[in-house]
Amino acid sequence: MKHLAKLAFALGLLFATPVLAVEPSEMLKDPAQEARARELSAQLRCLVCQNESIDESHAELARDLRVLIREKIAGGDSNDEIRAFLVARYGEFILLRPPFKTSTLLLWLSAPLLLLAGGFMVYRASRRPNAATPMLTDQEERSLAELAEEIRNDHFGSNGGR
């Protein structure tokens, strides 16, 4: 029974689809226009939630932006015109994928650079001797062996516990 519940849970996760915040009253009648609106909405950041697209967000501002996009699509604006209007109004922060240019260079390259730096640090750490376990000199090893022998004799007797 436990295995069946785990399987059902795994299948539920596998086939789960994201819950989108678009309400039926917002949707356009033309399926092609609605598809364009959904595509644009998925590319724009909710300025309230910041880690969600406006397509996923339930914030009032996200709803207003979805309605605005649909109005502009119905008015005949292209996707590029709508994006340019929203960037002019809210800045590039509204784009979930900002363009690759000089001002966003650090944003785009920070993750790969951090990954490379971490890999280099792991490589260097694996190449040097471990400072936590210092090597013993021959004299220290003999002293340690004598001490271990004394403890064994004291604990088990002189015959080693036999």
N, C-alpha and C positions, 0 to 999 in steps of 0.2 A: 504493500500500500504506500510506503514511504517513497519507493522508487517511482511509482506512478505519479505521485504528487510532484516530485522533483522534475520528472519528464514534462508534466503539464506546465509547470512554472517555466522551464527552459523554452518550451515551445511558445508560451505566451510572450516571453522576452524576444524571441526570434521574430515573431510576426507582429510585434507591437509597432504601431505607427505613431508618430508624434501628434499630439493633440494641437490642432491649429486654432487660433483665436478668431478666425474669420467667421462672421455671423452671416446667416442667409440673407439678411436685409442689406448687407454690404455688397453682395455678389452681383456681377454684371450678367445681363441676359445672354450676351454673346459668349459662347464657350471659348473662342479664340482670344477675345479681349480679357476674359476672366483668367485664362492661363497666363497671359502677359502680366496681368496685375499680380498674380500669385508669384510669378518668377521675380518680378521687381521687389515685391514685399519680402521675399526670402533673402534678398541681397542687402537689405537695409536694416541697420541696427536700431533697436528701440532705445530712445534716448533716456528713458526712465529705467528700464531693466538693464540695459547695456550689454548683457550676454545673451540676448535673444534677438531674433529678427522681429520685425514688426508683424510678420505673418504669424508668429508664435505667441506674441505678447498680448496680455489682456489689459494693458495699461490704456487709459483714455487717449493719451497722445498717439499711441500706436494705432488705435482705431481711427483717429482723425487723419493720420497719414495714409492709412489704407483707403479711406474714403477719398482723400485728395488724389491719390494715384489713380483710382478708378474714374474720377471726374476728368482728370487730364487725359486718360486713355480714351474715354468716351468723346472728349473734345478733339481728338485726333493727334495729340502729341506723341512723339516717338519715345522709346525707352530712354535713349540718350538725352533727349530734351527734359524728360521727367527727372532723371538722375542729376543732370546739371542744375535744374531748378532747386532740388532738395539739397545738393552740395552748396549752392550759393546761399541758401537760407540757413542751413545748419552746420556747414563745414564738412570736411572729409570724414569726421568722426562718425557720421551717419552710415558710411559705407562699411559693411562687414569685412570686405576685402579692399583695403585702400590701394590705390595704384602704386606701382613700383617706380619711385622717382627719388631724387636727392633728399627731399624732406622726410621720406618714409624709409630711407635706406636702413637706418638702425632698427626700425620695427621689423623689417623683413629679414635682416641678417642676424638679429640677436639670438634667435633659437638655434640656428645651425652653429653659430660661433660658440654658444654656451655648450652645446653638445660636443663639439670638437675639444673645447677646453676641458670638459669633464673627462672625456676619453683620454686626453693627454695626461691628466692628473692620475687617473687610474693606472695608466701604463707606467708612469714614473714611480708610483707607489709600489707597483709589483716588481720593479727592477731593483730597488734598493733593499738592503737587509732590514729585517724587522727590528726596530729599536726596542720593542717591548720585551723581546727575549734575547738578552745579550749572550754572547758566547762565553763559556767558561774556559779559564786557562787550565792547563794540565794539573797544576797544583790544586786549583779549586775542585776539579773533578776528583782527584785522589782524596781530598778532605771530605768531599760529599760522600764518596764511596765508604770511607772509614766511618763516618757518622751514621750512615745507613746500616752498616754492619753492626755497630754498637747498639743501635736501636733494635735491630733484629735479635741480637743476642740477649738484650735485656727483656725483650717482650716474649720471645719464644724459648729462651734458654740457649745454652751453648751449642746444642745439636741442631738448631734451626727449626725446632718445633716437631721433630720426629720422634 
